[in-house]
Amino acid sequence: MGKVAIITGANQGLGFGLVEQLNAIYKAGDFIYLAVRRVAKGQEAIDSIIDKKAHFEAVFMDVSKEESVQAVMEYMAAKHGTVDLVISNAAQRMDKETPYRLQVAEFIQTNNMGAYHVLKHFQPLLTKKGRLIVVASGFGTLTHLTTKLHPLFATTERSMIDINRVMHEYVEEVKAGTDALKGWPKWINIPSKIGQVALVRIAAQKKKDAQAILAVCPGLVNTAASRPFFENMKHAQSPFQAAKSIIDLIDRSPDEINGKLMKFGEEISWQ
Ligand SMILES: NC(=O)c1ccc[n+]([C@@H]2O[C@H](COP(=O)([O-])OP(=O)(O)OC[C@H]3O[C@@H](n4cnc5c(N)ncnc54)[C@H](OP(=O)(O)O)[C@@H]3O)[C@@H](O)[C@H]2O)c1
């Protein structure tokens, strides 16, 4: 049977780089699903791949809505039964011009609840050697958070629902302007990425067989999301380059990657 992979937010940026890298190692009979919120853009992305090895399909998915993620899971379960590779990559961009209090709710709903929806619905569909990768960032560790907030992300004791509650409370703090008083970092991307990695650490405790659930940091990638924040993108990787070190992780043994945050093949320590 062919391999089956799904990548969220796959029509542009790193997501499309991941699609292209996967195409380079997949063969005829394998399937790559691009889960996108604009199917026409997903189809355009597919059409732009010159040397198609696998079979491609763009499927509608708004990761911020659980029913949307569940619908794709049910579609794929009916078609294939299991999935070999799931990459939760979709993310709402930070907007430099808009105050955080006005964008934080949608940001967390997409980036954190989106990762949660994918973990909840796709982890049970993984094959015995399946991989579920959440694209996070090197900011997603407790080293970027004041120690008094560390217990909120005590992943050995807490559930994914607990982490979701922490993130919703964080949203309310930012909206009320009380986040700094509580010790949260200024940049909303940091709590968000810590929340994503916390979800991965919890989900990874329940992995079965030779599966692995992991988070990754792609390093700086030249995309429409990162460009507004950096004057000089000379050292940024192209999405295709950045995707290589992530796709290379698929073949690593579960002991080396499960529950970890990986960057360029190495683990980044949680605290
Ligand atoms: N770029 C970097 O330097 C960098 C560094 C560290 C980590 N990362 C992480 O890498 C991932 C990809 O980032 P990127 O730079 O490639 O961003 P990007 O270019 O903005 O791409 C984000 C993708 O997510 C999609 N998306 C947004 N909201 C969605 C939703 N509700 N449902 C489904 N898809 C949705 C977008 O779709 P549309 O095309 O419809 O908008 C787009 O395809 C993110 O998790 C980001 O945090 C990036």
PDBQT file of the ligand as one rigid body, heavy atoms in Angstrom, charges set to zero:
ROOT
HETATM    1  N1  LIG A 301       8.873  31.641   8.560  1.00  0.00    +0.000 N 
HETATM    2  C1  LIG A 301       9.674  31.451   9.589  1.00  0.00    +0.000 C 
HETATM    3  O1  LIG A 301      10.800  31.984   9.658  1.00  0.00    +0.000 OA
HETATM    4  C2  LIG A 301       9.259  30.536  10.704  1.00  0.00    +0.000 A 
HETATM    5  C3  LIG A 301      10.130  30.370  11.800  1.00  0.00    +0.000 A 
HETATM    6  C4  LIG A 301       9.744  29.534  12.838  1.00  0.00    +0.000 A 
HETATM    7  C5  LIG A 301       8.538  28.859  12.772  1.00  0.00    +0.000 A 
HETATM    8  N2  LIG A 301       7.713  29.033  11.697  1.00  0.00    +0.000 N 
HETATM    9  C6  LIG A 301       6.448  28.304  11.666  1.00  0.00    +0.000 C 
HETATM   10  O2  LIG A 301       6.298  27.633  10.420  1.00  0.00    +0.000 OA
HETATM   11  C7  LIG A 301       4.906  27.496  10.109  1.00  0.00    +0.000 C 
HETATM   12  C8  LIG A 301       4.632  28.010   8.709  1.00  0.00    +0.000 C 
HETATM   13  O3  LIG A 301       4.982  29.370   8.667  1.00  0.00    +0.000 OA
HETATM   14  P1  LIG A 301       5.171  30.167   7.314  1.00  0.00    +0.000 P 
HETATM   15  O4  LIG A 301       6.253  31.149   7.556  1.00  0.00    +0.000 OA
HETATM   16  O5  LIG A 301       5.277  29.241   6.170  1.00  0.00    +0.000 OA
HETATM   17  O6  LIG A 301       3.778  30.971   7.265  1.00  0.00    +0.000 OA
HETATM   18  P2  LIG A 301       2.863  31.449   6.030  1.00  0.00    +0.000 P 
HETATM   19  O7  LIG A 301       3.703  31.670   4.831  1.00  0.00    +0.000 OA
HETATM   20  O8  LIG A 301       2.041  32.563   6.562  1.00  0.00    +0.000 OA
HETATM   21  O9  LIG A 301       1.934  30.186   5.754  1.00  0.00    +0.000 OA
HETATM   22  C9  LIG A 301       0.961  29.837   6.678  1.00  0.00    +0.000 C 
HETATM   23  C10 LIG A 301      -0.015  28.882   6.030  1.00  0.00    +0.000 C 
HETATM   24  O10 LIG A 301      -1.034  28.567   7.002  1.00  0.00    +0.000 OA
HETATM   25  C11 LIG A 301      -2.294  28.756   6.368  1.00  0.00    +0.000 C 
HETATM   26  N3  LIG A 301      -3.337  29.035   7.338  1.00  0.00    +0.000 N 
HETATM   27  C12 LIG A 301      -3.511  30.134   8.122  1.00  0.00    +0.000 A 
HETATM   28  N4  LIG A 301      -4.615  30.027   8.852  1.00  0.00    +0.000 NA
HETATM   29  C13 LIG A 301      -5.184  28.842   8.539  1.00  0.00    +0.000 A 
HETATM   30  C14 LIG A 301      -6.352  28.158   8.962  1.00  0.00    +0.000 A 
HETATM   31  N5  LIG A 301      -7.178  28.681   9.876  1.00  0.00    +0.000 N 
HETATM   32  N6  LIG A 301      -6.610  26.937   8.442  1.00  0.00    +0.000 NA
HETATM   33  C15 LIG A 301      -5.791  26.393   7.510  1.00  0.00    +0.000 A 
HETATM   34  N7  LIG A 301      -4.685  26.997   7.058  1.00  0.00    +0.000 NA
HETATM   35  C16 LIG A 301      -4.380  28.211   7.569  1.00  0.00    +0.000 A 
HETATM   36  C17 LIG A 301      -2.073  29.876   5.357  1.00  0.00    +0.000 C 
HETATM   37  O11 LIG A 301      -3.118  29.833   4.392  1.00  0.00    +0.000 OA
HETATM   38  P3  LIG A 301      -3.460  31.099   3.440  1.00  0.00    +0.000 P 
HETATM   39  O12 LIG A 301      -2.542  31.022   2.276  1.00  0.00    +0.000 OA
HETATM   40  O13 LIG A 301      -4.896  30.849   3.093  1.00  0.00    +0.000 OA
HETATM   41  O14 LIG A 301      -3.244  32.344   4.260  1.00  0.00    +0.000 OA
HETATM   42  C18 LIG A 301      -0.719  29.479   4.817  1.00  0.00    +0.000 C 
HETATM   43  O15 LIG A 301      -0.846  28.466   3.839  1.00  0.00    +0.000 OA
HETATM   44  C19 LIG A 301       4.162  28.270  11.209  1.00  0.00    +0.000 C 
HETATM   45  O16 LIG A 301       3.744  27.361  12.197  1.00  0.00    +0.000 OA
HETATM   46  C20 LIG A 301       5.221  29.203  11.744  1.00  0.00    +0.000 C 
HETATM   47  O17 LIG A 301       4.971  29.617  13.059  1.00  0.00    +0.000 OA
HETATM   48  C21 LIG A 301       8.049  29.854  10.657  1.00  0.00    +0.000 A 
ENDROOT
TORSDOF 0
